[in-house]
């Protein structure tokens, strides 16, 4: 029997934690704005830290059961691994969020945050957290600090949990207490004012990153729609920091959809495709955009290549093309090919309309790429001259070159022979 994706992520977590140095998320946030689960952006969670190795495995999400488990604490990697696996098993057997989070207390130094739109949320183990609740009737905001036991956001309750500590070596060490409280209050205000959970999560992570220095991704998940930031902010190599959530992430053209990530984006002041001005997107804003499902959102699937960043960039291009031209396979292919020509998409060949699978009724688009061989980053030039002609010209040039070399080498002998005649 094949493992499903969630169980495969567990297997990856086991392998990953066995090979990495001990590290833990110092900021864990879970926000629930719609306990009914009907709002596609009604529940979200995320993690980050000042420490290295903030990989996707700092949180696990079940797309089928709509829950997440976020790990952290001061214990070893093995300790956190064991606690996460036990918590996941309990939640898959319909345990409450409080029951799953309480498992952390059985493991020295571990912390667990567990929750979802229908089960509420809870934090257990080693933590410094606030539980935020917002009353539906009165809109009253309640922010309560907790440091031990299990702190719970009850099922059916709108609210959030934020944990924050400072990492040793962080230049802003000592700010966690004040930032935790201030961010908790701002989360409560945003819940009261009707913002979706995905937006609240991104804004809270931006605030924590700027004010406390616990800023490296990590990333986030949309617990209702099953969307994750994947590798957008996680470090490329082991024992490195992830992407700083308070720094510039990309520049985007809102007119045609062109986008370029930093540091390459620094070279562009206007869009190279249409000449329009560019909007600077910070990492925490990019996180919110990646997780938030809009009424006009397009579900984009990418096939044929697993190069980092290809799927997310393709999604942005397709969404911009659909917004401007509709569900037109030729227009989408044209937008993708312009991105390839401009170096936005690398490692794949040009696409044709037949490579674009459009399902307008379900707002879905599939893009089928052909990965380029070897280490090639861009496809061959589309020249107006046939390739065979170029080969012939090349052969002629080679022959002429050989003749010139022979003339130089044997010039004295040839001159003497000419004079003798």
C-alpha positions, -999 to +999 in steps of 0.1 A: +000+000+000+014+034-010+020+061+015-001+092+010+016+126+009+010+133+046+027+100+057+055+107+032+061+140+049+064+122+082+090+099+066+109+129+053+108+145+087+124+114+103+152+114+077+157+151+079+159+155+116+184+126+118+208+146+096+204+182+109+218+200+139+194+207+167+171+236+160+136+247+168+110+272+157+108+301+182+077+316+167+046+295+162+012+311+153-021+295+145-052+317+136-088+306+132-113+332+119-140+308+107-144+277+130-171+264+106-145+257+079-166+273+051-142+302+045-113+289+023-090+313+042-105+308+077-076+290+094-038+293+090-006+284+108+031+292+105+066+290+120+099+308+119+130+314+139+163+333+141+180+299+140+193+278+111+175+250+093+140+264+093+127+238+069+091+228+060+094+200+086+089+226+114+052+221+107+031+193+092-003+196+077-030+171+069-049+182+038-076+156+043-082+162+080-074+200+080-051+201+110-015+211+115+012+203+141+039+229+147+070+218+166+096+237+187+111+239+221+145+234+237+147+197+234+168+176+209+157+168+174+148+133+184+126+145+212+107+168+189+104+141+163+089+116+187+064+141+201+053+152+166+047+116+154+027+108+185+006+140+182-001+133+145-012+098+153-035+110+180-051+136+158-056+111+130-075+090+156-098+120+163-081+133+194-087+169+205-061+196+198-056+199+236-049+162+239-024+162+210-006+193+223-004+179+258+019+151+245+048+176+245+049+176+283+060+139+281+092+149+262+119+171+278+120+206+263+095+199+235+067+222+224+037+214+202+010+236+187-019+217+172-051+228+156-075+232+128-108+250+119-130+223+135-109+212+164-097+246+177-061+250+187-038+242+217-002+246+228+016+224+252+051+217+266+077+244+269+062+277+258+055+314+264+023+321+246-009+342+244-043+328+236-065+354+218-103+351+216-128+373+200-164+372+210-189+370+181-216+389+198-197+418+215-165+417+194-146+419+227-110+409+224-094+388+252-056+382+253-044+358+280-008+348+287+002+312+294+036+296+302+028+261+314+004+232+311-018+233+280-033+265+267-064+260+245-085+278+219-118+260+222-135+244+191-160+268+177-142+299+190-126+326+168-091+334+179-055+325+178-024+313+197+010+330+194+042+316+209+074+337+208+108+334+223+142+349+214+170+328+201+205+331+216+226+353+194+197+373+180+207+410+181+172+418+193+174+393+222+151+404+250+123+418+229+102+386+228+079+394+258+068+429+245+065+418+209+045+387+218+020+408+237+017+436+211+014+411+182-013+392+201-033+424+205-030+432+168-040+397+159-072+402+180-080+435+163-076+420+129-099+390+138-124+415+151-122+436+120-129+406+097-096+399+081-090+363+068-067+341+088-041+339+060-038+377+059-036+379+098-009+352+098+012+370+073+009+404+090+017+389+124+048+371+110+059+404+094+055+422+128+074+395+147+102+394+122+108+432+122+104+437+160+119+406+175+144+394+150+129+359+149+125+362+112+138+333+091+114+310+072+098+286+079+066+295+062+029+289+065-001+267+057-037+274+048-055+247+069-088+249+051-077+250+015-046+227+020-021+252+006+015+255+018+043+279+011+065+248+004+101+259-003+095+297-008+113+307+024+131+276+036+170+274+034+185+258+003+212+240+022+216+224+056+227+246+086+217+278+069+190+304+077+159+307+057+146+338+039+141+368+062+104+374+064+108+412+068+130+417+037+121+424+001+112+391-017+102+401-053+092+429-076+059+424-095+042+440-125+005+443-117-003+450-154+012+419-171+021+396-143+059+397-147+078+391-115+114+387-104+128+375-071+156+392-052+185+397-055+180+398-093+150+421-089+173+449-079+183+453-115+148+463-126+130+496-120+103+491-147+088+459-161+109+446-190+078+432-207+053+461-208+073+490-193+050+496-163+061+504-128+070+475-104+056+469-069+080+456-042+067+426-023+081+417+011+085+381+021+057+381+047+034+397+021+044+370-004+035+344+022+000+359+026-005+360-012+006+324-016-018+311+011-048+333+004-075+319-020-094+347-038-128+343-056-110+346-089-081+324-079-068+298-103-056+264-093-024+258-112-007+224-114+028+221-129+042+189-144+074+178-160+099+195-137+104+199-100+129+228-101+127+250-070+104+280-074+090+268-108+055+260-096+050+291-075+063+314-103+042+296-129+011+301-107+017+339-106+021+341-143-010+320-151-031+339-126-021+372-142-027+359-177-062+345-168-071+378-151-061+397-183-070+374-211-093+347-196-089+310-198-071+311-232-045+284-237-027+304-264-025+335-242-013+315-212+014+298-233+025+332-246+028+346-211+048+316-199+071+318-230+077+355-224+087+347-188+111+320-201+127+345-226+131+371-198+148+346-175+120+345-150+114+308-156+146+287-160+154+251-168+124+244-190+116+246-227+090+268-244+055+256-242+027+254-268-011+258-263-013+220-264+008+219-233-017+239-214-047+220-200-075+245-192-106+236-172-125+268-169-154+253-150-132+242-121-109+272-124-079+249-130-049+251-153-023+224-159+011+233-174+032+205-189+069+214-192+098+197-209+128+201-186+160+212-205+188+186-206+219+189-184+225+222-167+209+244-194+189+272-179+172+285-211+161+270-244+179+273-277+174+306-296+147+306-322+168+320-351+154+329-386+181+307-402+178+270-405+201+251-381+215+230-410+226+262-428+245+273-397+262+239-395+273+243-432+286+278-425+304+265-395+321+238-415+331+263-442+345+286-415+364+257-401+379+248-435+389+284-442+405+285-408+426+254-414+438+268-448+449+300-431+468+280-405+485+260-432+495+292-450+510+306-419+529+274-410+543+268-445+545+304-457+583+304-462+582+271-482+553+284-504+571+317-510+603+299-521+583+276-544+566+306-559+599+324-565+614+294-581+586+294-606 
